[in-house]
Amino acid sequence: MSIEKLIPFEVIGRPPELTDAKIVYDSTRNVIILFGGETVGGGGAVQNGTWELDLDVGTWTQKFPQNSPPARTKFGMVYDSDRQKVIIFGGLTAVTAIVRNDTWEYDGSDWIENTAVVPVELDGRAQGSMVYDANRARTVWFGGVNLASADTNKTFEYDGNSWSLVTPTASLPDGRQDSQMAFDPVRKIVVLFGGFEFPGFALMDETWEYDGATWLQITTALTPTVRVRGAMAWHGGLQALVLLYGEISGLGAGTSDVWVYDGSWSQLFPSDTVATDRKLLAAAGDTKRGTVIMFGGEPLPVTGLNLDETWEFRRDSEWDLLQIGFDLADKVKLEVLNGGRFFLCLVADMDNF
């Protein structure tokens, strides 16, 4: 039996309450890396802190590299598993500031800016979608808003040296902001869902797939409701993408639903739901444990505060609030018994437990 629940302890040194930060899973070092975000939604202090969550011992630690990108929000961040580097691109340096087009890479020790020339069409982007296509070893950026504050539907790719404009064949998704996008390593395809058109804040419920040559709109029997500012990540235990939370109306209504996509959509109904609807959360697939890690976000309805919780969507499709000391090298399981009693088992072989 696999680990289903993990040991709770008090969190020490966790990141501040953040909205619109980004996290990725570094599969080489088995850590979650967090960068950027905003301390208070809609006008707070924009951050450039780098944090790491060590999944072997369950501790958040702030890193202080010699170099760091300028503080930002509404940017893209991925983990390039081939080059073993975190990549960030674009975003806003403050709520009303410049749309950026700079590229930075993090190797676990320091951030280095890649100053290679970008295409003239990539004058700056924010609120777009960015994923790493491990099948083709390319970082893919789609959509977002440019320097002229206009929606775009252009696709760009980064090969570790430079960015290039891609001209896919056939139809393209309309320009949009704040979509959810992730890479499916089994089907070897990029999946895009939702977003909104500006002006008007018309929310979308379209599903698109991109194989490196063509964007294709997918029609399925079921589909999630329209949404923006949620998160989508690969769940190794389910062998599918999961779509988490987000904003489902222009009036700020949120949702806590969970959907799974493997070529078609189906909804999951966890019994241990996360209490707070949220938007602008961060999520990443932990491929070693076969789960998804979620951090932070802005509560909905908006309260003026942000969240600093770390959650795991487990292999059995349930939620756990993770705190310091979880995992212990996959040798611990916590069972919650009737009457609120707890039973701790230390085992040598979890497969036979």
C-alpha positions in Angstrom: 0.0 0.0 0.0 1.3 3.4 -0.9 1.5 6.3 1.6 -1.9 8.0 1.8 -1.6 10.4 4.7 1.5 12.1 6.1 2.7 13.2 9.5 1.6 16.8 10.5 4.0 19.0 12.4 4.3 22.8 12.8 5.6 24.5 9.7 8.9 26.3 10.3 10.2 29.0 7.9 7.5 28.7 5.3 7.0 31.4 2.6 4.9 34.4 3.3 1.2 34.6 2.3 1.5 34.9 -1.5 -0.8 35.2 -4.5 0.4 34.6 -8.1 3.7 33.0 -7.0 4.9 30.1 -9.1 6.2 26.7 -8.1 7.9 23.9 -10.1 9.1 20.4 -9.1 12.9 19.9 -9.5 13.0 16.1 -10.2 16.8 16.0 -10.0 17.0 17.3 -6.4 13.4 16.3 -5.3 12.5 19.8 -4.2 9.7 22.3 -5.0 11.0 25.7 -6.0 8.9 28.8 -5.4 9.6 32.3 -6.8 8.0 35.7 -6.9 4.4 36.6 -6.3 2.6 39.3 -4.3 2.2 39.5 -0.6 -1.3 41.1 -0.7 -3.5 40.7 -3.7 -4.5 43.7 -5.9 -1.8 46.1 -4.8 0.6 44.4 -2.4 4.3 44.2 -2.4 5.7 42.2 -5.4 8.4 39.7 -4.4 11.6 38.2 -5.8 12.2 35.6 -3.1 13.4 32.1 -3.9 12.2 29.3 -1.6 12.7 25.5 -1.7 10.6 22.8 -0.2 12.7 19.8 0.5 10.4 16.8 0.0 12.7 14.4 1.7 12.3 16.1 5.1 9.4 18.4 4.6 10.9 21.8 5.2 10.6 25.2 3.4 13.9 27.2 3.3 14.5 30.6 1.8 17.4 30.8 -0.5 19.7 33.8 -1.0 21.4 33.4 -4.4 24.0 35.9 -5.4 21.8 37.1 -8.3 18.0 37.2 -8.5 15.5 38.3 -11.1 13.7 41.5 -10.4 10.5 41.1 -8.3 7.5 40.1 -10.5 4.1 38.7 -10.7 2.0 37.3 -13.6 5.1 35.5 -15.1 5.8 32.1 -16.4 8.0 29.5 -14.7 8.9 25.9 -15.6 11.5 23.2 -14.8 13.6 22.1 -17.8 14.3 18.5 -16.9 16.7 18.0 -19.7 19.0 20.9 -18.7 18.1 20.6 -15.0 17.2 24.3 -14.7 14.3 26.4 -13.6 13.3 29.0 -16.3 11.2 32.1 -15.7 10.0 34.6 -18.4 8.1 37.8 -18.5 5.6 39.1 -16.0 5.0 42.5 -14.3 7.5 44.1 -12.0 4.6 45.7 -10.0 0.9 45.9 -10.3 0.9 48.8 -12.7 4.5 48.6 -14.0 6.2 47.4 -17.1 5.5 44.1 -19.0 8.8 42.3 -19.1 10.4 40.1 -21.7 13.5 38.9 -19.8 14.5 35.2 -19.3 16.3 33.9 -16.2 17.6 30.4 -15.3 18.2 28.9 -11.8 20.4 25.8 -11.3 19.8 25.4 -7.6 22.5 27.8 -6.6 22.1 31.0 -8.5 19.9 32.8 -11.0 21.5 33.8 -14.3 19.8 36.0 -17.0 19.9 34.8 -20.5 20.4 37.9 -22.6 19.8 36.3 -26.0 17.8 38.4 -28.4 14.1 37.6 -28.4 11.9 38.0 -31.5 10.5 41.5 -32.0 7.0 40.0 -31.6 7.9 39.0 -28.0 8.1 42.6 -26.9 6.9 41.6 -23.4 4.3 39.3 -21.9 2.3 38.9 -18.7 -0.6 36.7 -17.7 0.2 34.1 -20.4 0.7 30.4 -20.0 4.1 28.6 -20.0 5.0 24.9 -19.8 7.9 22.7 -20.5 7.4 20.1 -23.3 9.7 17.3 -22.2 9.0 15.3 -25.4 10.6 18.1 -27.5 12.8 19.7 -24.9 11.1 23.1 -25.5 9.6 25.7 -23.2 6.3 26.8 -24.7 4.7 30.2 -24.0 1.1 31.0 -25.3 -1.0 34.1 -25.2 -1.1 36.7 -22.5 -1.0 40.5 -22.7 1.7 42.5 -24.5 3.2 45.9 -24.1 0.2 47.5 -25.8 -2.1 45.8 -23.2 -3.6 43.7 -26.0 -4.4 40.0 -25.8 -2.3 37.8 -28.1 -2.6 34.3 -29.5 1.0 33.9 -30.5 3.1 30.8 -29.6 6.7 31.1 -28.7 9.3 28.4 -27.9 12.6 28.5 -25.9 15.3 25.9 -26.6 17.6 26.9 -23.8 19.5 29.4 -26.0 16.9 31.7 -27.6 13.2 32.3 -28.1 11.5 31.8 -31.5 8.0 32.6 -32.8 6.2 29.5 -33.9 3.6 29.5 -36.6 1.4 26.4 -36.0 -0.7 25.1 -38.9 -4.5 25.1 -38.9 -6.6 27.0 -36.4 -5.3 28.8 -33.3 -6.9 29.6 -29.9 -8.1 33.1 -29.6 -6.0 35.5 -27.6 -6.5 35.1 -23.9 -5.1 35.8 -20.4 -4.8 33.7 -17.2 -5.5 30.3 -18.8 -4.5 27.0 -17.3 -1.9 25.0 -19.2 0.2 21.9 -18.5 2.1 19.1 -20.3 0.9 15.5 -20.4 4.0 13.3 -20.5 2.1 10.2 -21.4 0.2 11.6 -24.4 3.2 13.9 -25.1 1.0 16.9 -25.6 0.5 20.4 -24.2 -3.0 21.1 -22.9 -4.6 24.5 -22.5 -7.9 25.2 -20.7 -10.0 28.3 -20.2 -8.8 31.9 -19.8 -10.5 35.2 -20.5 -10.6 37.7 -23.4 -9.9 41.4 -22.7 -11.7 43.8 -22.7 -15.0 42.4 -21.4 -13.6 39.6 -19.1 -15.4 37.0 -21.2 -14.4 33.7 -19.5 -13.8 30.6 -21.6 -14.2 26.8 -21.2 -12.3 25.7 -24.3 -9.8 22.8 -24.3 -6.9 23.0 -26.8 -4.0 20.7 -27.4 -0.6 21.6 -29.0 1.8 19.0 -30.3 4.6 21.4 -31.4 3.1 21.8 -34.9 -0.7 22.3 -34.5 -3.2 23.6 -32.1 -6.4 21.5 -32.0 -9.6 22.3 -30.1 -10.9 19.3 -28.3 -14.6 18.6 -27.7 -15.5 16.3 -24.9 -18.8 15.0 -23.4 -18.0 16.7 -20.1 -16.1 19.9 -19.5 -15.2 22.0 -16.5 -17.0 25.3 -16.0 -15.4 28.5 -17.4 -12.5 29.6 -15.3 -9.3 31.6 -15.0 -6.4 31.9 -12.6 -6.7 28.3 -11.5 -3.9 25.7 -11.8 -3.2 22.6 -13.9 -0.5 20.0 -13.3 0.5 16.4 -14.0 -0.6 13.9 -11.4 1.5 10.8 -11.6 -0.7 8.6 -9.5 -3.7 9.3 -11.7 -1.7 9.4 -14.9 -3.6 12.5 -15.9 -3.6 16.2 -15.6 -5.6 17.8 -12.8 -7.3 21.2 -12.9 -7.6 22.9 -9.5 -9.7 25.7 -8.3 -9.8 29.2 -9.9 -12.2 32.0 -10.6 -15.4 31.1 -12.4 -17.0 34.6 -13.0 -16.0 38.1 -13.6 -17.6 39.0 -10.3 -15.0 37.1 -8.3 -16.8 33.8 -7.6 -14.5 31.0 -6.9 -14.6 27.2 -7.0 -12.9 24.3 -5.2 -13.7 21.6 -7.7 -11.1 19.2 -9.1 -11.1 17.9 -12.7 -9.0 15.2 -14.4 -8.0 15.3 -18.1 -6.5 12.4 -20.1 -8.0 13.2 -23.5 -11.4 13.6 -21.9 -12.6 15.4 -18.8 -14.0 13.8 -15.6 -14.7 15.4 -12.2 -13.3 14.1 -8.9 -15.1 14.6 -5.6 -12.5 14.5 -2.8 -13.9 14.0 0.7 -11.2 16.1 2.3 -11.8 19.3 0.3 -9.6 22.4 0.9 -11.9 24.8 2.8 -11.0 28.0 0.9 -11.9 28.7 -2.7 -8.9 30.4 -4.3 -7.4 31.9 -7.4 -3.8 32.6 -8.4 -2.6 29.5 -6.6 0.6 27.7 -7.5 0.7 24.0 -8.3 3.3 21.4 -9.5 3.4 17.7 -10.1 5.7 15.7 -7.8 6.7 12.9 -10.1 8.6 10.9 -7.5 5.6 10.6 -5.2 3.0 10.7 -7.9 1.1 13.7 -6.4 0.4 17.4 -6.9 1.7 20.1 -4.5 -0.3 23.3 -4.2 0.7 26.5 -2.4 -0.9 29.8 -1.5 -3.3 31.9 -3.6 -5.9 34.6 -3.0 -9.1 33.5 -1.2 -12.4 33.9 -3.0 -14.5 35.9 -2.2 -11.5 38.3 -1.9 -10.7 39.1 1.8 -7.6 41.3 1.3 -5.4 38.5 2.6 -3.5 35.8 0.9 -2.7 32.2 1.8 0.5 30.5 2.9 -0.7 26.9 3.1 1.0 23.9 1.4 -1.3 21.2 0.3 -0.8 17.8 -1.4 -3.4 16.2 -3.7 -2.6 12.6 -3.0 -2.5 9.4 -5.0 -5.9 8.5 -3.7 -7.4 11.8 -4.9 -7.7 13.3 -1.4 -6.1 16.5 0.1 -3.6 16.8 2.9 -2.3 20.0 4.5 1.4 19.4 4.6 3.5 20.6 7.4 7.1 20.2 8.5 8.3 16.6 9.0 6.1 14.9 6.4 7.3 12.0 4.3 10.4 10.8 6.2 11.8 9.1 3.1 8.5 7.3 2.4 8.7 5.3 5.6 5.8 6.7 7.6 2.0 6.5 7.4 -0.5 8.2 9.6 -3.9 6.6 10.0 -6.8 8.7 11.5 -8.9 6.4 13.6 -12.4 6.8 14.9 -12.9 9.1 17.9 -10.1 11.4 16.8 -7.3 9.0 17.8 -4.1 8.8 15.8 -2.0 5.7 15.0 1.5 6.0 13.7 3.2 3.2 11.8 6.8 3.0 10.9 7.3 0.4 8.2 10.2 -0.8 6.1 8.2 -1.9 3.1 5.3 0.4 2.2 4.2 -1.8 -0.7 3.4 -4.6 1.7 1.9 -2.5 4.4 
